[in-house]
Amino acid sequence: MGRRRLAWGPLLLVCLLAAACNGGAESEEPAAIPTARNTLGSAEAPLHVVHWGDFQ
Amino acid sequence: MFATQFEPPFVEEFVQTGIARFTFRHFPHLGPASEEAALAAECAADQAAFFPYHDALFERQAQGLSRAEVDGAARAAGLDLELFSDCLDSRIHQDALAAEIEEARRLGVASTPFVLVNGVRVPLSTAEEFLALLRALAAQAGN
């Protein structure tokens, strides 16, 4: 388990950094329900965390 | 799990400091009560109270989300209950929710919690690992 985490951890970070540098995949986010009303924080923030959840 | 274990420290460290913004998207997949709760949360959003209602619902999650719990969360979030009930009973957000679920499936969401950071999926093994990853990204961004 520990070895697997060491393997994907740096890879994931590189992937995330690359996405951040390229503006990420923001255009891939769904727009069915307006995002702003379900969003906390500043639009200027460099990181955008999107959580798909179920209240049940 | 995300809402109770990951979200509070994440919001405190990153959202309240302007480093990250946080968006909740619906992926109700555990039956009719899941969908009802998602619709209820959108009715709360109509009253600019999505996150107070989100918090109240997750506090009641362990009790099962009956209509009584959904309404109780509305009271706890300080909503106008008449407007809330009218909205929920009309199912006015049903079509938008269905479209959101369809879009989520297209993005590969199959279960919850599912989290993207700047468009890239991240694993959710522990809250501390999640926060450490965000700290690394924030440092890279100059924060």
N, CA and C atoms of all chains as a GROMACS GRO file, in nm:
protein
  597
    1MET      N    1   0.083  -0.121   0.000
    1MET     CA    2   0.000   0.000   0.000
    1MET      C    3   0.086   0.125   0.000
    2GLY      N    4   0.187   0.127   0.092
    2GLY     CA    5   0.276   0.241   0.099
    2GLY      C    6   0.352   0.261  -0.031
    3ARG      N    7   0.398   0.151  -0.091
    3ARG     CA    8   0.472   0.163  -0.216
    3ARG      C    9   0.385   0.219  -0.328
    4ARG      N   10   0.262   0.175  -0.331
    4ARG     CA   11   0.173   0.223  -0.436
    4ARG      C   12   0.152   0.373  -0.423
    5ARG      N   13   0.138   0.420  -0.299
    5ARG     CA   14   0.117   0.563  -0.280
    5ARG      C   15   0.238   0.642  -0.325
    6LEU      N   16   0.357   0.589  -0.295
    6LEU     CA   17   0.478   0.657  -0.338
    6LEU      C   18   0.486   0.663  -0.489
    7ALA      N   19   0.432   0.561  -0.554
    7ALA     CA   20   0.439   0.557  -0.700
    7ALA      C   21   0.345   0.660  -0.763
    8TRP      N   22   0.221   0.665  -0.717
    8TRP     CA   23   0.129   0.755  -0.786
    8TRP      C   24   0.132   0.896  -0.732
    9GLY      N   25   0.183   0.915  -0.610
    9GLY     CA   26   0.181   1.048  -0.551
    9GLY      C   27   0.250   1.153  -0.635
   10PRO      N   28   0.378   1.135  -0.669
   10PRO     CA   29   0.446   1.236  -0.750
   10PRO      C   30   0.384   1.251  -0.890
   11LEU      N   31   0.339   1.138  -0.943
   11LEU     CA   32   0.277   1.141  -1.076
   11LEU      C   33   0.151   1.227  -1.073
   12LEU      N   34   0.073   1.208  -0.969
   12LEU     CA   35  -0.051   1.285  -0.956
   12LEU      C   36  -0.019   1.433  -0.940
   13LEU      N   37   0.083   1.464  -0.863
   13LEU     CA   38   0.118   1.604  -0.841
   13LEU      C   39   0.160   1.669  -0.971
   14VAL      N   40   0.242   1.599  -1.049
   14VAL     CA   41   0.285   1.652  -1.179
   14VAL      C   42   0.163   1.677  -1.267
   15CYS      N   43   0.073   1.582  -1.265
   15CYS     CA   44  -0.048   1.591  -1.346
   15CYS      C   45  -0.131   1.712  -1.305
   16LEU      N   46  -0.145   1.730  -1.173
   16LEU     CA   47  -0.224   1.842  -1.122
   16LEU      C   48  -0.157   1.975  -1.154
   17LEU      N   49  -0.026   1.979  -1.139
   17LEU     CA   50   0.046   2.102  -1.168
   17LEU      C   51   0.033   2.137  -1.316
   18ALA      N   52   0.043   2.037  -1.399
   18ALA     CA   53   0.030   2.061  -1.543
   18ALA      C   54  -0.110   2.114  -1.574
   19ALA      N   55  -0.208   2.056  -1.511
   19ALA     CA   56  -0.346   2.100  -1.534
   19ALA      C   57  -0.364   2.243  -1.484
   20ALA      N   58  -0.304   2.272  -1.368
   20ALA     CA   59  -0.317   2.407  -1.312
   20ALA      C   60  -0.253   2.509  -1.405
   21CYS      N   61  -0.136   2.472  -1.458
   21CYS     CA   62  -0.066   2.564  -1.548
   21CYS      C   63  -0.143   2.588  -1.677
   22ASN      N   64  -0.217   2.487  -1.719
   22ASN     CA   65  -0.291   2.499  -1.843
   22ASN      C   66  -0.434   2.547  -1.822
   23GLY      N   67  -0.463   2.587  -1.700
   23GLY     CA   68  -0.599   2.632  -1.672
   23GLY      C   69  -0.690   2.518  -1.637
   24GLY      N   70  -0.636   2.398  -1.625
   24GLY     CA   71  -0.715   2.284  -1.582
   24GLY      C   72  -0.817   2.244  -1.686
   25ALA      N   73  -0.917   2.172  -1.640
   25ALA     CA   74  -1.023   2.127  -1.729
   25ALA      C   75  -1.154   2.195  -1.689
   26GLU      N   76  -1.143   2.323  -1.656
   26GLU     CA   77  -1.261   2.393  -1.608
   26GLU      C   78  -1.375   2.385  -1.708
   27SER      N   79  -1.341   2.385  -1.836
   27SER     CA   80  -1.446   2.381  -1.935
   27SER      C   81  -1.520   2.249  -1.934
   28GLU      N   82  -1.463   2.149  -1.866
   28GLU     CA   83  -1.526   2.018  -1.860
   28GLU      C   84  -1.632   2.010  -1.750
   29GLU      N   85  -1.640   2.114  -1.668
   29GLU     CA   86  -1.736   2.106  -1.559
   29GLU      C   87  -1.877   2.128  -1.610
   30PRO      N   88  -1.972   2.054  -1.554
   30PRO     CA   89  -2.109   2.066  -1.603
   30PRO      C   90  -2.172   2.199  -1.565
   31ALA      N   91  -2.267   2.240  -1.644
   31ALA     CA   92  -2.329   2.370  -1.620
   31ALA      C   93  -2.480   2.359  -1.603
   32ALA      N   94  -2.532   2.239  -1.580
   32ALA     CA   95  -2.677   2.222  -1.571
   32ALA      C   96  -2.736   2.310  -1.461
   33ILE      N   97  -2.676   2.305  -1.344
   33ILE     CA   98  -2.718   2.391  -1.235
   33ILE      C   99  -2.609   2.496  -1.220
   34PRO      N  100  -2.648   2.624  -1.218
   34PRO     CA  101  -2.545   2.730  -1.212
   34PRO      C  102  -2.446   2.706  -1.100
   35THR      N  103  -2.318   2.720  -1.132
   35THR     CA  104  -2.214   2.687  -1.037
   35THR      C  105  -2.205   2.788  -0.922
   36ALA      N  106  -2.228   2.913  -0.952
   36ALA     CA  107  -2.200   3.019  -0.854
   36ALA      C  108  -2.276   2.998  -0.724
   37ARG      N  109  -2.400   2.955  -0.733
   37ARG     CA  110  -2.478   2.946  -0.609
   37ARG      C  111  -2.437   2.828  -0.523
   38ASN      N  112  -2.362   2.735  -0.581
   38ASN     CA  113  -2.312   2.621  -0.504
   38ASN      C  114  -2.161   2.630  -0.484
   39THR      N  115  -2.109   2.751  -0.487
   39THR     CA  116  -1.964   2.771  -0.476
   39THR      C  117  -1.931   2.864  -0.360
   40LEU      N  118  -1.827   2.826  -0.288
   40LEU     CA  119  -1.772   2.909  -0.182
   40LEU      C  120  -1.637   2.961  -0.226
   41GLY      N  121  -1.606   3.084  -0.188
   41GLY     CA  122  -1.471   3.135  -0.212
   41GLY      C  123  -1.461   3.227  -0.331
   42SER      N  124  -1.342   3.278  -0.346
   42SER     CA  125  -1.315   3.380  -0.448
   42SER      C  126  -1.296   3.319  -0.586
   43ALA      N  127  -1.352   3.384  -0.686
   43ALA     CA  128  -1.332   3.342  -0.825
   43ALA      C  129  -1.187   3.360  -0.867
   44GLU      N  130  -1.112   3.441  -0.792
   44GLU     CA  131  -0.971   3.464  -0.825
   44GLU      C  132  -0.879   3.357  -0.767
   45ALA      N  133  -0.933   3.269  -0.686
   45ALA     CA  134  -0.849   3.168  -0.620
   45ALA      C  135  -0.783   3.079  -0.725
   46PRO      N  136  -0.656   3.046  -0.707
   46PRO     CA  137  -0.585   2.965  -0.807
   46PRO      C  138  -0.630   2.819  -0.812
   47LEU      N  139  -0.686   2.770  -0.704
   47LEU     CA  140  -0.731   2.630  -0.702
   47LEU      C  141  -0.883   2.624  -0.702
   48HIS      N  142  -0.935   2.531  -0.780
   48HIS     CA  143  -1.080   2.510  -0.781
   48HIS      C  144  -1.107   2.363  -0.750
   49VAL      N  145  -1.169   2.341  -0.636
   49VAL     CA  146  -1.201   2.205  -0.591
   49VAL      C  147  -1.350   2.183  -0.615
   50VAL      N  148  -1.380   2.079  -0.691
   50VAL     CA  149  -1.519   2.044  -0.721
   50VAL      C  150  -1.549   1.908  -0.660
   51HIS      N  151  -1.651   1.905  -0.579
   51HIS     CA  152  -1.688   1.780  -0.510
   51HIS      C  153  -1.826   1.735  -0.558
   52TRP      N  154  -1.832   1.616  -0.616
   52TRP     CA  155  -1.961   1.554  -0.647
   52TRP      C  156  -2.002   1.472  -0.526
   53GLY      N  157  -2.117   1.505  -0.472
   53GLY     CA  158  -2.160   1.438  -0.350
   53GLY      C  159  -2.305   1.395  -0.354
   54ASP      N  160  -2.338   1.314  -0.254
   54ASP     CA  161  -2.474   1.264  -0.236
   54ASP      C  162  -2.507   1.288  -0.088
   55PHE      N  163  -2.617   1.355  -0.061
   55PHE     CA  164  -2.650   1.387   0.078
   55PHE      C  165  -2.695   1.264   0.158
   56GLN      N  166  -2.732   1.160   0.087
   56GLN     CA  167  -2.786   1.042   0.157
   56GLN      C  168  -2.678   0.970   0.234
   57MET      N  169  -1.868   1.150   0.406
   57MET     CA  170  -1.730   1.138   0.451
   57MET      C  171  -1.649   1.261   0.411
   58PHE      N  172  -1.659   1.304   0.283
   58PHE     CA  173  -1.586   1.423   0.240
   58PHE      C  174  -1.637   1.545   0.317
   59ALA      N  175  -1.769   1.556   0.327
   59ALA     CA  176  -1.828   1.674   0.390
   59ALA      C  177  -1.790   1.685   0.538
   60THR      N  178  -1.778   1.573   0.604
   60THR     CA  179  -1.752   1.578   0.748
   60THR      C  180  -1.603   1.576   0.781
   61GLN      N  181  -1.522   1.504   0.703
   61GLN     CA  182  -1.381   1.487   0.738
   61GLN      C  183  -1.285   1.575   0.658
   62PHE      N  184  -1.314   1.594   0.530
   62PHE     CA  185  -1.222   1.668   0.444
   62PHE      C  186  -1.259   1.816   0.433
   63GLU      N  187  -1.388   1.840   0.420
   63GLU     CA  188  -1.433   1.974   0.388
   63GLU      C  189  -1.405   2.079   0.496
   64PRO      N  190  -1.432   2.052   0.623
   64PRO     CA  191  -1.410   2.158   0.723
   64PRO      C  192  -1.265   2.210   0.728
   65PRO      N  193  -1.165   2.122   0.737
   65PRO     CA  194  -1.029   2.178   0.740
   65PRO      C  195  -0.988   2.239   0.606
   66PHE      N  196  -1.039   2.184   0.497
   66PHE     CA  197  -1.008   2.240   0.366
   66PHE      C  198  -1.065   2.381   0.352
   67VAL      N  199  -1.189   2.399   0.392
   67VAL     CA  200  -1.252   2.531   0.381
   67VAL      C  201  -1.177   2.631   0.468
   68GLU      N  202  -1.142   2.589   0.588
   68GLU     CA  203  -1.074   2.681   0.679
   68GLU      C  204  -0.936   2.723   0.625
   69GLU      N  205  -0.862   2.625   0.575
   69GLU     CA  206  -0.723   2.655   0.534
   69GLU      C  207  -0.714   2.716   0.395
   70PHE      N  208  -0.803   2.676   0.305
   70PHE     CA  209  -0.785   2.718   0.166
   70PHE      C  210  -0.893   2.812   0.113
   71VAL      N  211  -1.017   2.788   0.149
   71VAL     CA  212  -1.125   2.871   0.094
   71VAL      C  213  -1.131   3.006   0.167
   72GLN      N  214  -1.126   3.001   0.297
   72GLN     CA  215  -1.136   3.125   0.374
   72GLN      C  216  -1.014   3.214   0.358
   73THR      N  217  -0.908   3.160   0.304
   73THR     CA  218  -0.786   3.239   0.283
   73THR      C  219  -0.768   3.281   0.137
   74GLY      N  220  -0.865   3.247   0.053
   74GLY     CA  221  -0.859   3.290  -0.087
   74GLY      C  222  -0.772   3.205  -0.176
   75ILE      N  223  -0.727   3.091  -0.126
   75ILE     CA  224  -0.639   3.006  -0.208
   75ILE      C  225  -0.720   2.914  -0.298
   76ALA      N  226  -0.837   2.875  -0.252
   76ALA     CA  227  -0.920   2.784  -0.333
   76ALA      C  228  -1.065   2.829  -0.328
   77ARG      N  229  -1.136   2.793  -0.432
   77ARG     CA  230  -1.282   2.801  -0.424
   77ARG      C  231  -1.336   2.660  -0.431
   78PHE      N  232  -1.454   2.643  -0.379
   78PHE     CA  233  -1.510   2.509  -0.361
   78PHE      C  234  -1.650   2.504  -0.419
   79THR      N  235  -1.672   2.407  -0.505
   79THR     CA  236  -1.803   2.390  -0.566
   79THR      C  237  -1.858   2.253  -0.533
   80PHE      N  238  -1.982   2.250  -0.493
   80PHE     CA  239  -2.052   2.123  -0.470
   80PHE      C  240  -2.137   2.094  -0.593
   81ARG      N  241  -2.124   1.972  -0.647
   81ARG     CA  242  -2.209   1.927  -0.757
   81ARG      C  243  -2.285   1.804  -0.710
   82HIS      N  244  -2.403   1.789  -0.762
   82HIS     CA  245  -2.488   1.677  -0.718
   82HIS      C  246  -2.459   1.550  -0.798
   83PHE      N  247  -2.450   1.441  -0.725
   83PHE     CA  248  -2.451   1.310  -0.791
   83PHE      C  249  -2.531   1.213  -0.701
   84PRO      N  250  -2.663   1.234  -0.695
   84PRO     CA  251  -2.746   1.147  -0.612
   84PRO      C  252  -2.760   1.011  -0.679
   85HIS      N  253  -2.711   0.908  -0.612
   85HIS     CA  254  -2.712   0.777  -0.676
   85HIS      C  255  -2.754   0.667  -0.578
   86LEU      N  256  -2.806   0.708  -0.462
   86LEU     CA  257  -2.839   0.608  -0.361
   86LEU      C  258  -2.990   0.595  -0.340
   87GLY      N  259  -3.068   0.631  -0.443
   87GLY     CA  260  -3.211   0.611  -0.434
   87GLY      C  261  -3.290   0.739  -0.429
   88PRO      N  262  -3.421   0.726  -0.417
   88PRO     CA  263  -3.511   0.843  -0.424
   88PRO      C  264  -3.481   0.948  -0.317
   89ALA      N  265  -3.441   0.906  -0.198
   89ALA     CA  266  -3.413   1.004  -0.093
   89ALA      C  267  -3.293   1.090  -0.130
   90SER      N  268  -3.196   1.032  -0.200
   90SER     CA  269  -3.080   1.110  -0.246
   90SER      C  270  -3.124   1.221  -0.340
   91GLU      N  271  -3.211   1.183  -0.433
   91GLU     CA  272  -3.256   1.282  -0.532
   91GLU      C  273  -3.340   1.390  -0.465
   92GLU      N  274  -3.424   1.349  -0.371
   92GLU     CA  275  -3.508   1.445  -0.300
   92GLU      C  276  -3.420   1.546  -0.224
   93ALA      N  277  -3.314   1.496  -0.164
   93ALA     CA  278  -3.225   1.584  -0.089
   93ALA      C  279  -3.152   1.681  -0.183
   94ALA      N  280  -3.113   1.632  -0.300
   94ALA     CA  281  -3.046   1.720  -0.396
   94ALA      C  282  -3.142   1.830  -0.443
   95LEU      N  283  -3.265   1.791  -0.471
   95LEU     CA  284  -3.365   1.892  -0.512
   95LEU      C  285  -3.389   1.992  -0.398
   96ALA      N  286  -3.394   1.941  -0.276
   96ALA     CA  287  -3.414   2.029  -0.161
   96ALA      C  288  -3.298   2.128  -0.149
   97ALA      N  289  -3.177   2.080  -0.173
   97ALA     CA  290  -3.061   2.170  -0.163
   97ALA      C  291  -3.068   2.279  -0.270
   98GLU      N  292  -3.119   2.245  -0.387
   98GLU     CA  293  -3.135   2.348  -0.490
   98GLU      C  294  -3.244   2.447  -0.452
   99CYS      N  295  -3.347   2.401  -0.383
   99CYS     CA  296  -3.449   2.494  -0.334
   99CYS      C  297  -3.389   2.586  -0.228
  100ALA      N  298  -3.297   2.535  -0.149
  100ALA     CA  299  -3.226   2.620  -0.053
  100ALA      C  300  -3.139   2.721  -0.127
  101ALA      N  301  -3.076   2.676  -0.235
  101ALA     CA  302  -2.993   2.767  -0.314
  101ALA      C  303  -3.076   2.881  -0.372
  102ASP      N  304  -3.203   2.853  -0.403
  102ASP     CA  305  -3.292   2.960  -0.450
  102ASP      C  306  -3.304   3.071  -0.346
  103GLN      N  307  -3.285   3.033  -0.220
  103GLN     CA  308  -3.291   3.132  -0.112
  103GLN      C  309  -3.150   3.173  -0.066
  104ALA      N  310  -3.053   3.151  -0.155
  104ALA     CA  311  -2.912   3.188  -0.127
  104ALA      C  312  -2.861   3.122   0.000
  105ALA      N  313  -2.904   2.998   0.020
  105ALA     CA  314  -2.863   2.928   0.143
  105ALA      C  315  -2.818   2.786   0.113
  106PHE      N  316  -2.752   2.768  -0.001
  106PHE     CA  317  -2.712   2.632  -0.034
  106PHE      C  318  -2.622   2.572   0.074
  107PHE      N  319  -2.518   2.643   0.113
  107PHE     CA  320  -2.422   2.581   0.206
  107PHE      C  321  -2.475   2.567   0.349
  108PRO      N  322  -2.550   2.664   0.401
  108PRO     CA  323  -2.613   2.635   0.532
  108PRO      C  324  -2.702   2.511   0.527
  109TYR      N  325  -2.774   2.496   0.416
  109TYR     CA  326  -2.860   2.378   0.404
  109TYR      C  327  -2.778   2.251   0.385
  110HIS      N  328  -2.675   2.260   0.305
  110HIS     CA  329  -2.581   2.149   0.285
  110HIS      C  330  -2.528   2.101   0.420
  111ASP      N  331  -2.486   2.195   0.505
  111ASP     CA  332  -2.433   2.158   0.637
  111ASP      C  333  -2.541   2.091   0.722
  112ALA      N  334  -2.660   2.148   0.719
  112ALA     CA  335  -2.770   2.093   0.800
  112ALA      C  336  -2.809   1.953   0.753
  113LEU      N  337  -2.806   1.933   0.623
  113LEU     CA  338  -2.841   1.799   0.570
  113LEU      C  339  -2.737   1.695   0.610
  114PHE      N  340  -2.610   1.730   0.595
  114PHE     CA  341  -2.506   1.634   0.630
  114PHE      C  342  -2.506   1.602   0.779
  115GLU      N  343  -2.548   1.698   0.860
  115GLU     CA  344  -2.559   1.669   1.004
  115GLU      C  345  -2.667   1.564   1.030
  116ARG      N  346  -2.766   1.557   0.941
  116ARG     CA  347  -2.876   1.463   0.959
  116ARG      C  348  -2.858   1.335   0.878
  117GLN      N  349  -2.748   1.325   0.807
  117GLN     CA  350  -2.728   1.215   0.714
  117GLN      C  351  -2.744   1.079   0.780
  118ALA      N  352  -2.690   1.066   0.901
  118ALA     CA  353  -2.691   0.936   0.968
  118ALA      C  354  -2.832   0.892   1.005
  119GLN      N  355  -2.923   0.987   1.013
  119GLN     CA  356  -3.060   0.953   1.053
  119GLN      C  357  -3.146   0.913   0.934
  120GLY      N  358  -3.090   0.918   0.813
  120GLY     CA  359  -3.170   0.889   0.695
  120GLY      C  360  -3.247   1.014   0.657
  121LEU      N  361  -3.260   1.038   0.529
  121LEU     CA  362  -3.319   1.164   0.487
  121LEU      C  363  -3.466   1.148   0.451
  122SER      N  364  -3.549   1.137   0.551
  122SER     CA  365  -3.693   1.138   0.530
  122SER      C  366  -3.736   1.283   0.500
  123ARG      N  367  -3.859   1.300   0.457
  123ARG     CA  368  -3.908   1.437   0.431
  123ARG      C  369  -3.902   1.520   0.559
  124ALA      N  370  -3.926   1.455   0.672
  124ALA     CA  371  -3.919   1.527   0.798
  124ALA      C  372  -3.778   1.581   0.823
  125GLU      N  373  -3.677   1.502   0.790
  125GLU     CA  374  -3.539   1.547   0.808
  125GLU      C  375  -3.503   1.656   0.708
  126VAL      N  376  -3.551   1.640   0.586
  126VAL     CA  377  -3.528   1.742   0.482
  126VAL      C  378  -3.590   1.875   0.525
  127ASP      N  379  -3.711   1.868   0.580
  127ASP     CA  380  -3.776   1.991   0.628
  127ASP      C  381  -3.708   2.044   0.753
  128GLY      N  382  -3.663   1.954   0.838
  128GLY     CA  383  -3.592   1.996   0.959
  128GLY      C  384  -3.464   2.069   0.927
  129ALA      N  385  -3.396   2.023   0.824
  129ALA     CA  386  -3.273   2.091   0.780
  129ALA      C  387  -3.306   2.230   0.727
  130ALA      N  388  -3.420   2.242   0.660
  130ALA     CA  389  -3.462   2.373   0.608
  130ALA      C  390  -3.486   2.470   0.724
  131ARG      N  391  -3.550   2.420   0.829
  131ARG     CA  392  -3.572   2.505   0.947
  131ARG      C  393  -3.438   2.545   1.008
  132ALA      N  394  -3.348   2.446   1.021
  132ALA     CA  395  -3.218   2.473   1.082
  132ALA      C  396  -3.137   2.574   1.002
  133ALA      N  397  -3.156   2.574   0.870
  133ALA     CA  398  -3.081   2.666   0.784
  133ALA      C  399  -3.147   2.802   0.774
  134GLY      N  400  -3.262   2.817   0.842
  134GLY     CA  401  -3.328   2.947   0.844
  134GLY      C  402  -3.403   2.980   0.717
  135LEU      N  403  -3.448   2.878   0.643
  135LEU     CA  404  -3.517   2.904   0.517
  135LEU      C  405  -3.662   2.947   0.540
  136ASP      N  406  -3.716   3.014   0.441
  136ASP     CA  407  -3.860   3.040   0.436
  136ASP      C  408  -3.926   2.907   0.402
  137LEU      N  409  -3.995   2.848   0.497
  137LEU     CA  410  -4.042   2.710   0.480
  137LEU      C  411  -4.152   2.698   0.376
  138GLU      N  412  -4.231   2.802   0.362
  138GLU     CA  413  -4.338   2.795   0.263
  138GLU      C  414  -4.279   2.796   0.121
  139LEU      N  415  -4.186   2.886   0.100
  139LEU     CA  416  -4.118   2.890  -0.031
  139LEU      C  417  -4.044   2.759  -0.057
  140PHE      N  418  -3.980   2.710   0.045
  140PHE     CA  419  -3.904   2.586   0.032
  140PHE      C  420  -3.995   2.469  -0.005
  141SER      N  421  -4.105   2.456   0.063
  141SER     CA  422  -4.198   2.345   0.035
  141SER      C  423  -4.258   2.357  -0.105
  142ASP      N  424  -4.295   2.480  -0.142
  142ASP     CA  425  -4.351   2.499  -0.276
  142ASP      C  426  -4.251   2.457  -0.382
  143CYS      N  427  -4.126   2.497  -0.360
  143CYS     CA  428  -4.020   2.464  -0.456
  143CYS      C  429  -4.000   2.313  -0.464
  144LEU      N  430  -3.990   2.250  -0.349
  144LEU     CA  431  -3.962   2.107  -0.347
  144LEU      C  432  -4.078   2.027  -0.405
  145ASP      N  433  -4.200   2.064  -0.368
  145ASP     CA  434  -4.317   1.992  -0.418
  145ASP      C  435  -4.334   2.008  -0.568
  146SER      N  436  -4.292   2.122  -0.621
  146SER     CA  437  -4.307   2.147  -0.766
  146SER      C  438  -4.201   2.072  -0.847
  147ARG      N  439  -4.094   2.032  -0.780
  147ARG     CA  440  -3.980   1.966  -0.846
  147ARG      C  441  -3.927   2.051  -0.962
  148ILE      N  442  -3.922   2.178  -0.937
  148ILE     CA  443  -3.884   2.273  -1.042
  148ILE      C  444  -3.740   2.252  -1.090
  149HIS      N  445  -3.655   2.194  -1.005
  149HIS     CA  446  -3.515   2.175  -1.043
  149HIS      C  447  -3.487   2.035  -1.098
  150GLN      N  448  -3.592   1.958  -1.119
  150GLN     CA  449  -3.575   1.819  -1.162
  150GLN      C  450  -3.496   1.807  -1.293
  151ASP      N  451  -3.533   1.886  -1.392
  151ASP     CA  452  -3.468   1.873  -1.523
  151ASP      C  453  -3.320   1.914  -1.516
  152ALA      N  454  -3.294   2.021  -1.443
  152ALA     CA  455  -3.154   2.066  -1.429
  152ALA      C  456  -3.072   1.961  -1.355
  153LEU      N  457  -3.133   1.901  -1.254
  153LEU     CA  458  -3.061   1.797  -1.178
  153LEU      C  459  -3.031   1.677  -1.267
  154ALA      N  460  -3.129   1.636  -1.346
  154ALA     CA  461  -3.109   1.522  -1.436
  154ALA      C  462  -2.995   1.551  -1.534
  155ALA      N  463  -2.991   1.675  -1.584
  155ALA     CA  464  -2.884   1.713  -1.677
  155ALA      C  465  -2.749   1.712  -1.606
  156GLU      N  466  -2.749   1.755  -1.480
  156GLU     CA  467  -2.623   1.757  -1.405
  156GLU      C  468  -2.572   1.615  -1.380
  157ILE      N  469  -2.664   1.525  -1.350
  157ILE     CA  470  -2.625   1.386  -1.328
  157ILE      C  471  -2.569   1.325  -1.457
  158GLU      N  472  -2.635   1.354  -1.565
  158GLU     CA  473  -2.590   1.302  -1.695
  158GLU      C  474  -2.451   1.354  -1.729
  159GLU      N  475  -2.430   1.483  -1.702
  159GLU     CA  476  -2.299   1.543  -1.729
  159GLU      C  477  -2.192   1.482  -1.639
  160ALA      N  478  -2.228   1.457  -1.514
  160ALA     CA  479  -2.133   1.396  -1.421
  160ALA      C  480  -2.092   1.257  -1.473
  161ARG      N  481  -2.189   1.181  -1.519
  161ARG     CA  482  -2.158   1.047  -1.573
  161ARG      C  483  -2.064   1.059  -1.692
  162ARG      N  484  -2.087   1.161  -1.773
  162ARG     CA  485  -2.001   1.180  -1.891
  162ARG      C  486  -1.857   1.209  -1.847
  163LEU      N  487  -1.842   1.274  -1.733
  163LEU     CA  488  -1.709   1.305  -1.681
  163LEU      C  489  -1.646   1.187  -1.608
  164GLY      N  490  -1.724   1.080  -1.592
  164GLY     CA  491  -1.668   0.962  -1.528
  164GLY      C  492  -1.706   0.944  -1.383
  165VAL      N  493  -1.795   1.028  -1.333
  165VAL     CA  494  -1.838   1.012  -1.195
  165VAL      C  495  -1.929   0.889  -1.187
  166ALA      N  496  -1.895   0.798  -1.097
  166ALA     CA  497  -1.975   0.676  -1.080
  166ALA      C  498  -2.015   0.654  -0.936
  167SER      N  499  -1.946   0.723  -0.846
  167SER     CA  500  -1.978   0.710  -0.704
  167SER      C  501  -1.935   0.839  -0.635
  168THR      N  502  -1.967   0.847  -0.508
  168THR     CA  503  -1.929   0.967  -0.432
  168THR      C  504  -1.852   0.925  -0.307
  169PRO      N  505  -1.764   1.009  -0.254
  169PRO     CA  506  -1.729   1.141  -0.308
  169PRO      C  507  -1.636   1.128  -0.430
  170PHE      N  508  -1.646   1.226  -0.517
  170PHE     CA  509  -1.562   1.232  -0.637
  170PHE      C  510  -1.514   1.377  -0.644
  171VAL      N  511  -1.384   1.397  -0.648
  171VAL     CA  512  -1.330   1.533  -0.637
  171VAL      C  513  -1.229   1.562  -0.748
  172LEU      N  514  -1.247   1.677  -0.810
  172LEU     CA  515  -1.149   1.728  -0.906
  172LEU      C  516  -1.083   1.852  -0.849
  173VAL      N  517  -0.954   1.863  -0.869
  173VAL     CA  518  -0.882   1.987  -0.837
  173VAL      C  519  -0.827   2.042  -0.969
  174ASN      N  520  -0.873   2.159  -1.004
  174ASN     CA  521  -0.838   2.218  -1.133
  174ASN      C  522  -0.855   2.118  -1.247
  175GLY      N  523  -0.963   2.044  -1.239
  175GLY     CA  524  -1.000   1.954  -1.348
  175GLY      C  525  -0.939   1.816  -1.343
  176VAL      N  526  -0.859   1.787  -1.242
  176VAL     CA  527  -0.793   1.657  -1.232
  176VAL      C  528  -0.845   1.583  -1.109
  177ARG      N  529  -0.882   1.457  -1.127
  177ARG     CA  530  -0.934   1.380  -1.015
  177ARG      C  531  -0.824   1.354  -0.912
  178VAL      N  532  -0.860   1.367  -0.786
  178VAL     CA  533  -0.765   1.337  -0.679
  178VAL      C  534  -0.820   1.225  -0.591
  179PRO      N  535  -0.731   1.142  -0.539
  179PRO     CA  536  -0.775   1.035  -0.447
  179PRO      C  537  -0.808   1.095  -0.311
  180LEU      N  538  -0.896   1.028  -0.240
  180LEU     CA  539  -0.937   1.077  -0.108
  180LEU      C  540  -0.909   0.970  -0.004
  181SER      N  541  -0.781   0.943   0.018
  181SER     CA  542  -0.748   0.840   0.117
  181SER      C  543  -0.757   0.894   0.259
  182THR      N  544  -0.690   1.005   0.285
  182THR     CA  545  -0.705   1.069   0.416
  182THR      C  546  -0.713   1.220   0.396
  183ALA      N  547  -0.773   1.286   0.493
  183ALA     CA  548  -0.784   1.431   0.484
  183ALA      C  549  -0.646   1.496   0.482
  184GLU      N  550  -0.553   1.441   0.560
  184GLU     CA  551  -0.421   1.502   0.567
  184GLU      C  552  -0.349   1.493   0.433
  185GLU      N  553  -0.362   1.380   0.364
  185GLU     CA  554  -0.299   1.368   0.232
  185GLU      C  555  -0.362   1.465   0.133
  186PHE      N  556  -0.493   1.479   0.141
  186PHE     CA  557  -0.563   1.573   0.054
  186PHE      C  558  -0.514   1.715   0.079
  187LEU      N  559  -0.504   1.753   0.205
  187LEU     CA  560  -0.458   1.888   0.238
  187LEU      C  561  -0.312   1.908   0.196
  188ALA      N  562  -0.230   1.804   0.211
  188ALA     CA  563  -0.089   1.815   0.172
  188ALA      C  564  -0.076   1.837   0.021
  189LEU      N  565  -0.159   1.769  -0.053
  189LEU     CA  566  -0.158   1.786  -0.199
  189LEU      C  567  -0.197   1.930  -0.236
  190LEU      N  568  -0.300   1.980  -0.169
  190LEU     CA  569  -0.342   2.118  -0.196
  190LEU      C  570  -0.235   2.218  -0.157
  191ARG      N  571  -0.164   2.189  -0.047
  191ARG     CA  572  -0.056   2.281  -0.006
  191ARG      C  573   0.053   2.286  -0.113
  192ALA      N  574   0.084   2.170  -0.170
  192ALA     CA  575   0.186   2.166  -0.276
  192ALA      C  576   0.141   2.245  -0.397
  193LEU      N  577   0.015   2.231  -0.432
  193LEU     CA  578  -0.038   2.305  -0.547
  193LEU      C  579  -0.042   2.454  -0.519
  194ALA      N  580  -0.080   2.489  -0.396
  194ALA     CA  581  -0.086   2.629  -0.359
  194ALA      C  582   0.054   2.691  -0.362
  195ALA      N  583   0.152   2.616  -0.315
  195ALA     CA  584   0.290   2.665  -0.315
  195ALA      C  585   0.336   2.689  -0.459
  196GLN      N  586   0.300   2.598  -0.546
  196GLN     CA  587   0.338   2.611  -0.686
  196GLN      C  588   0.273   2.735  -0.748
  197ALA      N  589   0.153   2.765  -0.698
  197ALA     CA  590   0.080   2.883  -0.752
  197ALA      C  591   0.127   3.012  -0.686
  198GLY      N  592   0.220   2.999  -0.589
  198GLY     CA  593   0.274   3.119  -0.526
  198GLY      C  594   0.203   3.162  -0.402
  199ASN      N  595   0.118   3.075  -0.346
  199ASN     CA  596   0.046   3.109  -0.222
  199ASN      C  597   0.106   3.039  -0.103
   0.00000   0.00000   0.00000
